[in-house]
Amino acid sequence: MNLRPVGLEACWDLADLHEKAFDRPWAPTEFEALLNSPGVFAVLGSSGEPEAPRGFILCRAIAGEAEILTIAVDPAARRRGWGAALVEMAAGIATETGAFDLFLEVAADNAAAIGLYGATGFSQVGLRKGYYPHPDGAKDAVVMRRALNT
């Protein structure tokens, strides 16, 4: 398992992984725009010979707070520790920036992700009704927080 911070050179890898993990994937240009924004950072995980991308996390850290913007793990690599490893590395980077809290929103019906976040120190602090648009009707988002620098 190789985890490393990445920049604009990884936009295509991030978009490819996002497409494998989500019904509404982000384009490489969206990753480029985000990575050009203040405080945004990404961590890419890869393994194998030759190394292949397995997952990534994209975060923003500004003014003492950090937020997970998105995280994706290749479905073929799930349940092998990639998600937890990416969250932990991102939490470490956010801590180094001076962030005191790490936040995220997750679909209320995404039990696997909520389980991952609970196992990595997050707890629910709110609920956003109808936050995620969906063809079957808007989905609620659980707002979660993890304390950093404590």
Buried (B, 14 or more C-beta within 10 A) or exposed (E): EEBEEBEEEBBEBBBBBBBBBEEEBBEBEBBBEBBEEEBBBBBBBBBEEEEEBBBBBBBBBBEEBBBBBBBBBBEEBBEBBBBEBBBBBBBEBBBEBBBBBBBBBBBBEBEEBBEBBEEBBBEBEEEBEEBBEEEEEEBBBBBBBBEBEE
